[in-house]
Structures are given as C-alpha cells and as structure tokens.
Amino acid sequence: MPVRAHEASEYLRTPEDVAAYLNAAIEESDGDPRLLMKAFRNVAAAQGGVSAIARRADVDRVALSRGLSGNRDPRLGTVTKIAAACGVSLRFVQREATR
C-alpha cells in the first residue's frame, strides 16, 4: 500500500478539532512552547494561512510567521491572541500527581 503525504491542516475543520490538536501538541511538547507554535502553524494553514490569522489576531504577519516557525519562544500575549484568532482559548487544568 503506498504511503500518502500527511497534512495536519486537512483534519482541522472544526473548533473542536483545533482544540484537540493543540491540546495533543501541548501534551507532547514536554514543556517546549516551540512545538505548540508549530502546531499553530498547521492550524493557520487550515484557516486561510498566516496572513489571515495575523489579521484576525492583530499582529504583524512577518513577526507571526517567525513566531510560528518553532525557532523562538513565544510571548504569552501573542499565544493568547493567536489562540483567539484560531477560535480557541487557553485553559489550565490540574496536573496529575507524579510519583
């Protein structure tokens, strides 16, 4: 069976899909926010591209593109704006106790 290229953005059609995808990215990130920003890049691709998200988030497109590269640590205010522009919000939950 041939292997088909996978684009995460093809599966991010609803706000629920986006939230689940970003939550999975946070869980897999092991505390590295750059993975979350790469996940936001995939969400941006599914929602019209970086330019569309930059307009909705009221942030500079070039700065957003650099932030979504995964090579920089994002500021919390920027992450909050991007999340809102993507139709989701940040939430905190109690961490499971480690043994």
DRENPA-3360 file (N, C-alpha, C; in nm, 2 decimals, always signed):
BEGIN
1 = MPVRAHEA = +0.09/-0.12/+0.00/+0.00/+0.00/+0.00/+0.09/+0.12/+0.00 ~ +0.07/+0.22/-0.09/+0.15/+0.34/-0.10/+0.13/+0.43/+0.02 ~ +0.23/+0.50/+0.06/+0.22/+0.59/+0.17/+0.18/+0.73/+0.11 ~ +0.09/+0.79/+0.17/+0.04/+0.92/+0.13/+0.09/+1.03/+0.22 ~ +0.12/+1.14/+0.17/+0.17/+1.25/+0.25/+0.06/+1.30/+0.34 ~ +0.10/+1.34/+0.46/+0.00/+1.38/+0.56/+0.01/+1.52/+0.59 ~ -0.10/+1.59/+0.58/-0.10/+1.74/+0.62/-0.20/+1.75/+0.73 ~ -0.15/+1.79/+0.85/-0.24/+1.80/+0.97/-0.35/+1.90/+0.94;
9 = SEYLRTPE = -0.33/+2.00/+0.86/-0.43/+2.10/+0.83/-0.55/+2.04/+0.77 ~ -0.54/+1.93/+0.70/-0.65/+1.87/+0.63/-0.76/+1.82/+0.73 ~ -0.72/+1.80/+0.86/-0.80/+1.74/+0.96/-0.85/+1.84/+1.06 ~ -0.82/+1.97/+1.04/-0.85/+2.07/+1.14/-0.97/+2.15/+1.09 ~ -1.09/+2.09/+1.08/-1.20/+2.16/+1.02/-1.29/+2.23/+1.12 ~ -1.30/+2.18/+1.25/-1.39/+2.24/+1.34/-1.31/+2.30/+1.46 ~ -1.37/+2.39/+1.54/-1.30/+2.44/+1.66/-1.27/+2.32/+1.76 ~ -1.35/+2.22/+1.76/-1.32/+2.10/+1.85/-1.20/+2.03/+1.80;
17 = DVAAYLNA = -1.18/+2.01/+1.66/-1.06/+1.95/+1.61/-0.94/+2.03/+1.64 ~ -0.95/+2.16/+1.63/-0.83/+2.25/+1.66/-0.80/+2.24/+1.80 ~ -0.89/+2.24/+1.89/-0.86/+2.23/+2.04/-0.80/+2.10/+2.07 ~ -0.85/+1.99/+2.02/-0.79/+1.86/+2.04/-0.65/+1.85/+1.99 ~ -0.63/+1.90/+1.87/-0.49/+1.90/+1.81/-0.39/+1.98/+1.90 ~ -0.43/+2.10/+1.94/-0.34/+2.19/+2.02/-0.32/+2.13/+2.15 ~ -0.42/+2.07/+2.21/-0.40/+2.00/+2.34/-0.30/+1.88/+2.33 ~ -0.31/+1.81/+2.22/-0.22/+1.70/+2.20/-0.08/+1.75/+2.18;
25 = AIEESDGD = -0.07/+1.87/+2.11/+0.07/+1.93/+2.09/+0.13/+1.97/+2.23 ~ +0.04/+2.03/+2.31/+0.09/+2.07/+2.44/+0.14/+1.95/+2.52 ~ +0.06/+1.84/+2.52/+0.10/+1.72/+2.60/+0.23/+1.66/+2.54 ~ +0.25/+1.67/+2.42/+0.37/+1.61/+2.36/+0.49/+1.70/+2.36 ~ +0.47/+1.83/+2.40/+0.58/+1.92/+2.39/+0.68/+1.91/+2.50 ~ +0.65/+1.84/+2.61/+0.74/+1.83/+2.72/+0.79/+1.96/+2.77 ~ +0.70/+2.06/+2.77/+0.74/+2.20/+2.82/+0.80/+2.29/+2.72 ~ +0.82/+2.24/+2.60/+0.88/+2.33/+2.49/+0.77/+2.40/+2.41;
33 = PRLLMKAF = +0.75/+2.53/+2.43/+0.65/+2.60/+2.36/+0.66/+2.61/+2.21 ~ +0.78/+2.58/+2.16/+0.81/+2.59/+2.02/+0.72/+2.48/+1.94 ~ +0.70/+2.37/+2.00/+0.62/+2.27/+1.94/+0.47/+2.32/+1.92 ~ +0.43/+2.39/+2.03/+0.29/+2.44/+2.02/+0.28/+2.54/+1.91 ~ +0.38/+2.62/+1.89/+0.38/+2.72/+1.78/+0.38/+2.66/+1.64 ~ +0.45/+2.54/+1.63/+0.45/+2.47/+1.50/+0.31/+2.41/+1.48 ~ +0.24/+2.37/+1.59/+0.10/+2.32/+1.58/+0.01/+2.44/+1.53 ~ +0.03/+2.56/+1.59/-0.05/+2.67/+1.55/-0.02/+2.70/+1.40;
41 = RNVAAAQG = +0.10/+2.68/+1.35/+0.12/+2.70/+1.20/+0.03/+2.61/+1.12 ~ +0.01/+2.48/+1.17/-0.08/+2.39/+1.10/-0.22/+2.44/+1.10 ~ -0.26/+2.49/+1.22/-0.39/+2.54/+1.24/-0.41/+2.66/+1.14 ~ -0.31/+2.75/+1.14/-0.32/+2.87/+1.05/-0.33/+2.82/+0.90 ~ -0.26/+2.72/+0.86/-0.28/+2.67/+0.72/-0.42/+2.62/+0.70 ~ -0.48/+2.56/+0.80/-0.62/+2.51/+0.78/-0.72/+2.63/+0.78 ~ -0.68/+2.74/+0.83/-0.78/+2.85/+0.84/-0.74/+2.97/+0.76 ~ -0.68/+2.95/+0.64/-0.66/+3.05/+0.55/-0.52/+3.11/+0.54;
49 = GVSAIARR = -0.43/+3.05/+0.62/-0.29/+3.09/+0.62/-0.25/+3.19/+0.73 ~ -0.12/+3.21/+0.74/-0.06/+3.30/+0.84/-0.12/+3.44/+0.82 ~ -0.13/+3.49/+0.70/-0.18/+3.63/+0.68/-0.32/+3.64/+0.74 ~ -0.41/+3.55/+0.72/-0.54/+3.55/+0.77/-0.54/+3.55/+0.93 ~ -0.46/+3.47/+0.99/-0.45/+3.47/+1.13/-0.39/+3.59/+1.19 ~ -0.29/+3.65/+1.12/-0.23/+3.77/+1.16/-0.33/+3.89/+1.16 ~ -0.41/+3.89/+1.06/-0.52/+4.00/+1.06/-0.62/+3.98/+1.17 ~ -0.66/+3.86/+1.19/-0.76/+3.83/+1.30/-0.70/+3.86/+1.44;
57 = ADVDRVAL = -0.57/+3.82/+1.45/-0.51/+3.84/+1.58/-0.45/+3.98/+1.60 ~ -0.45/+4.06/+1.50/-0.40/+4.20/+1.50/-0.25/+4.20/+1.54 ~ -0.18/+4.11/+1.47/-0.03/+4.11/+1.49/+0.04/+4.12/+1.35 ~ +0.16/+4.16/+1.36/+0.24/+4.17/+1.23/+0.26/+4.03/+1.17 ~ +0.23/+4.02/+1.04/+0.23/+3.90/+0.97/+0.38/+3.84/+0.97 ~ +0.48/+3.92/+0.94/+0.61/+3.87/+0.94/+0.65/+3.82/+1.08 ~ +0.62/+3.90/+1.18/+0.65/+3.85/+1.32/+0.58/+3.72/+1.35 ~ +0.46/+3.71/+1.31/+0.38/+3.59/+1.34/+0.44/+3.47/+1.26;
65 = SRGLSGNR = +0.48/+3.49/+1.14/+0.54/+3.39/+1.06/+0.67/+3.34/+1.13 ~ +0.75/+3.43/+1.18/+0.87/+3.39/+1.25/+0.84/+3.32/+1.38 ~ +0.73/+3.37/+1.45/+0.69/+3.30/+1.58/+0.64/+3.16/+1.56 ~ +0.57/+3.14/+1.44/+0.52/+3.01/+1.41/+0.62/+2.91/+1.36 ~ +0.74/+2.96/+1.34/+0.84/+2.87/+1.28/+0.89/+2.77/+1.38 ~ +0.87/+2.79/+1.51/+0.91/+2.70/+1.61/+1.05/+2.72/+1.65 ~ +1.11/+2.83/+1.60/+1.25/+2.86/+1.64/+1.26/+2.96/+1.75 ~ +1.15/+3.01/+1.80/+1.15/+3.12/+1.90/+1.05/+3.08/+2.01;
73 = DPRLGTVT = +1.08/+3.13/+2.13/+0.99/+3.11/+2.24/+0.88/+3.22/+2.23 ~ +0.76/+3.19/+2.23/+0.65/+3.29/+2.21/+0.62/+3.36/+2.34 ~ +0.57/+3.48/+2.33/+0.52/+3.55/+2.45/+0.38/+3.51/+2.48 ~ +0.34/+3.51/+2.60/+0.20/+3.46/+2.64/+0.10/+3.54/+2.57 ~ +0.12/+3.67/+2.56/+0.02/+3.76/+2.50/+0.00/+3.73/+2.35 ~ +0.11/+3.69/+2.29/+0.10/+3.65/+2.15/+0.02/+3.52/+2.13 ~ +0.05/+3.43/+2.22/-0.01/+3.30/+2.21/-0.16/+3.31/+2.23 ~ -0.20/+3.40/+2.33/-0.34/+3.42/+2.36/-0.41/+3.48/+2.24;
81 = KIAAACGV = -0.35/+3.58/+2.17/-0.41/+3.64/+2.05/-0.42/+3.54/+1.94 ~ -0.32/+3.46/+1.92/-0.32/+3.36/+1.81/-0.44/+3.26/+1.84 ~ -0.44/+3.21/+1.96/-0.55/+3.12/+2.00/-0.68/+3.17/+1.97 ~ -0.71/+3.30/+2.01/-0.84/+3.36/+1.99/-0.87/+3.37/+1.84 ~ -0.77/+3.41/+1.76/-0.79/+3.42/+1.62/-0.82/+3.28/+1.56 ~ -0.77/+3.18/+1.62/-0.80/+3.04/+1.57/-0.93/+2.98/+1.63 ~ -1.00/+3.06/+1.71/-1.13/+3.01/+1.76/-1.12/+2.92/+1.89 ~ -1.00/+2.93/+1.96/-0.99/+2.86/+2.08/-0.93/+2.95/+2.19;
89 = SLRFVQRE = -0.93/+2.90/+2.31/-0.87/+2.98/+2.42/-0.78/+2.89/+2.51 ~ -0.70/+2.96/+2.59/-0.61/+2.89/+2.68/-0.69/+2.85/+2.80 ~ -0.66/+2.74/+2.86/-0.72/+2.69/+2.99/-0.61/+2.62/+3.06 ~ -0.63/+2.62/+3.19/-0.54/+2.54/+3.28/-0.62/+2.44/+3.35 ~ -0.56/+2.32/+3.37/-0.62/+2.21/+3.44/-0.52/+2.16/+3.54 ~ -0.57/+2.10/+3.64/-0.48/+2.05/+3.75/-0.39/+1.94/+3.69 ~ -0.27/+1.94/+3.72/-0.17/+1.84/+3.67/-0.19/+1.71/+3.75 ~ -0.17/+1.60/+3.69/-0.18/+1.47/+3.76/-0.06/+1.47/+3.85;
97 = ATR = -0.07/+1.41/+3.97/+0.04/+1.39/+4.06/+0.14/+1.30/+4.00 ~ +0.27/+1.34/+4.01/+0.38/+1.25/+3.97/+0.43/+1.17/+4.09 ~ +0.47/+1.05/+4.06/+0.51/+0.96/+4.17/+0.66/+0.94/+4.17;
% end
